[in-house]
């Protein structure tokens, strides 16, 4: 069984768009804020948020592999992030393809606006996935069960080829998302993720804990000093 989600209630702010472009809003110029403001209305008219989501029961765990009805995920990240999981929340989210098409149309004539609109799309898909995460969190809270960290195929330690298994579990076509031969999602402003659930899981781990660049990452150093 799966759940189709097409009702979302969120807005995109200038700060969201700047973050989507990889810009720190606290350091952004008034001009950048103005550009972000100018694409907000169009962003909301172009996005078509949708998600499909399911919960599957874990049937086994050994070393770096977790199994469930329909298959199993495997890799170093899986072994560390999903140990102790009793269930897996699996989701695919998208904002549709209209915004991407618009970005392609205007990029040659107005690249600055195109980059801002692309950042808005990144912000929007983050909002969609956060909404689904909030649903997952609320249900775990009702069951008094802990959640682990959110992970995605393609992260370090988890081969992107296992994206195919995610798409075999969920009917991504219901939200207009397909997988290419190289395991990239179309529309590109789409994301899949898994959040493990179980009483023995630790909610204190974060993706940085599993990254080989953690000791030389400037972003991580800045967060630790703040």
C-alpha positions as CSV (number, residue, x, y, z in Angstrom):
1,X,0.0,0.0,0.0
2,X,1.1,3.5,-0.7
3,X,-0.1,7.0,0.0
4,X,-0.4,9.7,-2.7
5,X,0.1,13.2,-1.5
6,X,-1.0,16.2,-3.7
7,X,-2.2,18.7,-1.1
8,X,0.6,20.9,0.1
9,X,0.5,24.2,2.0
10,X,3.8,26.1,1.9
11,X,5.2,29.4,0.5
12,X,8.5,30.2,-1.0
13,X,10.4,33.1,0.5
14,X,13.3,35.2,-0.8
15,X,15.5,33.5,1.8
16,X,14.5,30.0,0.6
17,X,15.3,31.0,-3.0
18,X,18.8,32.3,-2.1
19,X,19.5,29.1,-0.1
20,X,18.4,27.1,-3.2
21,X,21.1,29.0,-5.1
22,X,23.7,28.2,-2.5
23,X,23.7,31.7,-1.2
24,X,23.7,32.7,2.5
25,X,20.8,35.1,2.9
26,X,22.8,36.9,5.7
27,X,25.5,37.8,3.2
28,X,23.3,38.4,0.1
29,X,23.1,41.8,-1.5
30,X,19.8,43.8,-1.8
31,X,20.0,43.1,-5.6
32,X,20.0,39.3,-5.0
33,X,17.0,39.7,-2.7
34,X,15.2,41.7,-5.3
35,X,15.8,39.1,-8.0
36,X,14.5,36.4,-5.7
37,X,11.4,38.4,-4.9
38,X,10.7,38.8,-8.6
39,X,10.4,35.1,-9.2
40,X,8.3,34.1,-6.2
41,X,4.9,34.6,-7.9
42,X,5.9,32.7,-11.1
43,X,7.4,29.9,-9.0
44,X,4.1,29.3,-7.3
45,X,2.3,29.3,-10.6
46,X,4.7,26.7,-12.1
47,X,5.2,24.1,-9.4
48,X,2.9,21.0,-9.1
49,X,3.9,19.5,-5.8
50,X,3.3,15.8,-5.4
51,X,4.7,12.8,-3.5
52,X,4.1,9.1,-3.1
53,X,5.1,7.4,0.2
54,X,4.9,4.0,1.9
55,X,6.1,2.2,5.0
56,X,7.6,-1.3,4.7
57,X,8.5,-3.7,7.5
58,X,12.1,-4.7,7.9
59,X,12.6,-8.5,7.8
60,X,16.3,-8.7,8.4
61,X,19.6,-6.8,8.9
62,X,23.1,-8.1,8.4
63,X,26.3,-6.1,8.2
64,X,25.6,-3.6,5.4
65,X,22.3,-4.9,4.2
66,X,18.7,-4.4,5.3
67,X,16.0,-6.5,3.8
68,X,12.3,-6.2,3.5
69,X,9.5,-7.6,1.4
70,X,10.4,-6.8,-2.2
71,X,14.1,-6.6,-1.8
72,X,16.9,-5.0,0.2
73,X,19.2,-2.0,0.4
74,X,22.9,-2.5,0.7
75,X,26.0,-0.3,1.3
76,X,28.1,1.2,4.0
77,X,25.7,4.1,4.6
78,X,22.8,1.6,4.8
79,X,24.7,-0.4,7.4
80,X,25.4,2.6,9.6
81,X,22.2,4.6,9.2
82,X,19.6,1.9,9.2
83,X,20.9,-0.5,11.9
84,X,18.1,-1.1,14.4
85,X,15.3,-0.1,12.0
86,X,12.0,-2.0,12.3
87,X,10.3,-0.1,9.4
88,X,11.4,2.0,6.5
89,X,9.6,5.1,5.3
90,X,10.2,5.4,1.6
91,X,9.2,8.4,-0.4
92,X,9.5,10.1,-3.9
93,X,8.7,13.8,-4.2
94,X,8.6,16.2,-7.1
95,X,7.4,19.7,-8.2
96,X,6.8,18.6,-11.8
97,X,8.5,19.7,-14.9
98,X,7.0,23.0,-15.8
99,X,9.5,25.1,-13.8
100,X,12.4,23.4,-15.4
101,X,11.0,24.1,-18.9
102,X,10.6,27.8,-18.0
103,X,14.2,27.9,-16.7
104,X,15.5,26.5,-20.0
105,X,13.4,29.1,-21.9
106,X,14.8,32.1,-20.2
107,X,18.3,31.1,-19.3
108,X,19.8,32.3,-22.6
109,X,18.0,35.7,-22.6
110,X,18.1,36.3,-18.8
111,X,20.5,34.0,-17.1
112,X,20.4,35.9,-13.8
113,X,16.6,35.4,-13.6
114,X,17.0,31.8,-14.8
115,X,19.4,31.0,-11.9
116,X,17.0,32.6,-9.4
117,X,14.1,30.6,-10.7
118,X,16.1,27.4,-10.6
119,X,17.0,28.2,-7.0
120,X,13.3,28.6,-6.3
121,X,12.7,25.2,-7.8
122,X,15.3,23.7,-5.5
123,X,13.7,25.4,-2.6
124,X,10.2,24.1,-3.6
125,X,11.3,20.5,-3.8
126,X,12.9,20.9,-0.4
127,X,9.6,22.1,1.0
128,X,7.7,19.2,-0.6
129,X,10.1,16.7,0.9
130,X,10.0,18.4,4.3
131,X,6.2,18.2,4.3
132,X,6.5,14.4,3.8
133,X,9.1,14.2,6.5
134,X,6.8,16.1,8.9
135,X,4.1,13.5,8.2
136,X,6.6,10.7,8.8
137,X,7.7,12.3,12.1
138,X,4.1,12.9,13.3
139,X,3.2,9.3,12.8
140,X,6.4,8.1,14.5
141,X,5.5,10.4,17.4
142,X,2.0,8.9,17.7
143,X,3.6,5.4,17.9
144,X,6.3,6.7,20.4
145,X,9.0,5.3,18.0
146,X,12.3,6.9,17.1
147,X,13.3,8.0,13.6
148,X,16.8,7.7,12.1
149,X,18.4,10.1,9.7
150,X,17.0,10.7,6.2
151,X,19.2,9.1,3.5
152,X,19.1,8.9,-0.3
153,X,20.4,6.6,-2.9
154,X,23.4,8.2,-4.4
155,X,24.8,9.6,-1.2
156,X,28.3,8.6,-0.3
157,X,28.2,4.9,0.8
158,X,25.0,4.1,-1.0
159,X,25.1,3.3,-4.7
160,X,22.7,5.3,-6.8
161,X,21.8,2.2,-8.7
162,X,19.6,1.2,-5.8
163,X,17.3,4.0,-6.9
164,X,15.8,1.3,-9.1
165,X,14.6,-0.6,-6.1
166,X,12.9,2.5,-4.7
167,X,11.1,2.9,-8.0
168,X,10.1,-0.8,-8.0
169,X,8.4,-0.3,-4.6
170,X,6.6,3.0,-5.3
171,X,4.4,3.9,-8.3
172,X,6.4,7.0,-9.3
173,X,4.4,7.3,-12.5
174,X,1.4,8.4,-10.3
175,X,3.3,11.7,-9.7
176,X,4.8,11.9,-13.2
177,X,8.4,10.9,-12.2
178,X,10.5,8.4,-14.1
179,X,14.0,7.0,-13.8
180,X,16.7,7.2,-16.5
181,X,19.1,4.3,-17.3
182,X,21.7,6.1,-15.3
183,X,19.2,6.3,-12.3
184,X,18.6,10.0,-12.5
185,X,15.0,11.2,-11.9
186,X,13.0,13.1,-14.5
187,X,11.7,15.8,-13.8
188,X,15.1,16.8,-12.3
189,X,13.4,18.7,-9.4
190,X,12.5,15.4,-7.8
191,X,14.0,13.6,-4.8
192,X,13.7,10.1,-3.2
193,X,14.6,9.3,0.4
194,X,14.3,6.8,3.1
195,X,13.8,7.5,6.8
196,X,14.3,4.4,9.1
197,X,12.0,3.9,12.1
198,X,12.5,1.8,15.2
199,X,12.7,1.9,19.0
200,X,16.5,1.3,19.0
201,X,17.4,4.0,16.4
202,X,19.4,7.0,17.4
203,X,18.0,10.4,16.2
204,X,21.4,12.1,17.0
205,X,23.2,11.0,13.8
206,X,23.4,13.4,10.9
207,X,24.5,12.9,7.2
208,X,27.8,14.7,8.0
209,X,28.7,11.8,10.3
210,X,29.0,9.5,7.2
211,X,30.8,11.8,4.8
212,X,34.5,11.3,4.1
213,X,34.9,15.0,3.7
214,X,33.7,15.9,7.2
215,X,37.1,16.8,8.6
216,X,37.8,19.4,5.9
217,X,34.3,20.7,5.1
218,X,34.1,24.4,5.6
219,X,30.3,24.3,6.0
220,X,30.6,21.8,8.9
221,X,33.4,23.9,10.5
222,X,31.2,27.0,10.4
223,X,28.2,25.1,11.9
224,X,30.3,23.8,14.7
225,X,31.7,27.2,15.6
226,X,28.3,28.9,15.6
